[in-house]
Amino acid sequence: MIDENPIRTARRLSRRHEQERCLLCGRTGVLIELDHTAGQNHDAFLKGPLCRACHAAVTEFRLRAGADMRRQQNSIKRVGYSLKATAVFLHMLADAVRRWAESLDQPNK
């Protein structure tokens, strides 16, 4: 996909990182690390801000899913591992979105 407005995109991503908010749990006030969603060796540009706890969890689940994060010479293997790594991240993001939606159903206390 071509980014029709890369400057606007860069500003938006910069603001998100400056907010120092975890993309998965929403915590602030903690150290935020940039997770290479598809694996740094597979796609160096796709990143998301995560707290250390969520980053560690995503990393563990990727290992369990068999998403090898090492650089692969075989391009088909590289794409396959990249897709596995991204799928793990997206699964965790979907769970987070579901929790947020359910929290809206709870009466305010």
C-alpha distance (Angstrom), angle and dihedral (degrees) to the residues before:
residue distance angle dihedral
M1 . . .
I2 3.80 . .
D3 3.78 116.8 .
E4 3.78 102.9 -131.7
N5 3.80 92.9 -168.3
P6 3.82 109.2 29.7
I7 3.80 93.6 168.1
R8 3.81 92.2 56.8
T9 3.80 90.0 45.7
A10 3.81 92.0 50.9
R11 3.82 91.1 49.8
R12 3.81 92.2 49.7
L13 3.80 92.9 49.2
S14 3.79 90.8 46.3
R15 3.82 91.2 52.8
R16 3.80 91.1 50.8
H17 3.79 91.4 51.9
E18 3.82 91.2 45.7
Q19 3.81 89.7 54.7
E20 3.80 87.0 65.0
R21 3.79 91.5 -145.5
C22 3.80 125.0 145.4
L23 3.77 111.1 -117.7
L24 3.82 92.4 -144.3
C25 3.81 106.5 39.3
G26 3.82 100.4 17.9
R27 3.80 94.1 -131.0
T28 3.77 119.0 156.0
G29 3.78 130.3 -170.3
V30 3.80 92.5 49.9
L31 3.78 131.8 98.7
I32 3.80 109.3 -79.3
E33 3.79 120.6 -153.4
L34 3.79 127.5 -168.9
D35 3.79 110.0 -116.6
H36 3.79 116.4 -150.9
T37 3.78 94.5 -133.6
A38 3.80 97.3 -159.9
G39 3.81 94.0 29.4
Q40 3.80 125.0 -81.4
N41 3.80 91.1 -111.2
H42 3.80 91.4 52.0
D43 3.83 101.8 38.8
A44 3.79 118.5 4.1
F45 3.81 94.4 -173.4
L46 3.83 105.3 54.4
K47 3.83 104.5 86.9
G48 3.77 138.4 153.8
P49 3.82 132.3 -168.5
L50 3.81 113.1 -110.3
C51 3.78 134.2 168.5
R52 3.80 115.4 -117.9
A53 3.80 93.2 -101.7
C54 3.81 94.2 52.5
H55 3.81 91.5 41.9
A56 3.81 89.9 53.7
A57 3.82 91.1 47.5
V58 3.81 93.3 49.8
T59 3.80 90.1 48.1
E60 3.81 91.8 50.5
F61 3.80 93.4 47.8
R62 3.82 90.3 49.0
L63 3.79 89.9 53.8
R64 3.81 90.7 49.2
A65 3.82 90.1 49.3
G66 3.80 90.8 53.6
A67 3.81 95.4 -114.1
D68 3.79 101.1 156.5
M69 3.80 106.7 -151.3
R70 3.81 95.3 -166.5
R71 3.80 119.3 107.5
Q72 3.80 110.2 -88.4
Q73 3.79 122.4 -151.5
N74 3.79 91.0 -157.4
S75 3.81 106.8 78.8
I76 3.81 93.6 -153.0
K77 3.81 91.0 54.6
R78 3.82 90.0 45.5
V79 3.80 91.9 53.9
G80 3.81 91.6 44.6
Y81 3.81 93.0 52.4
S82 3.78 90.6 43.7
L83 3.80 90.5 54.0
K84 3.82 91.9 47.4
A85 3.81 91.2 50.3
T86 3.80 92.0 48.0
A87 3.82 91.8 46.5
V88 3.82 90.5 55.3
F89 3.80 90.6 50.9
L90 3.80 92.8 46.6
H91 3.81 91.3 48.4
M92 3.80 89.8 54.4
L93 3.80 90.8 45.6
A94 3.82 90.5 51.2
D95 3.82 89.5 52.1
A96 3.81 89.9 50.9
V97 3.81 92.1 49.8
R98 3.82 89.9 49.4
R99 3.83 90.4 52.0
W100 3.80 90.9 49.7
A101 3.81 90.9 49.8
E102 3.81 91.0 49.3
S103 3.80 91.0 49.3
L104 3.81 88.3 58.5
D105 3.81 88.6 58.4
Q106 3.82 90.5 57.6
P107 3.80 115.9 92.7
N108 3.79 114.1 -113.0
K109 3.77 112.9 -99.4
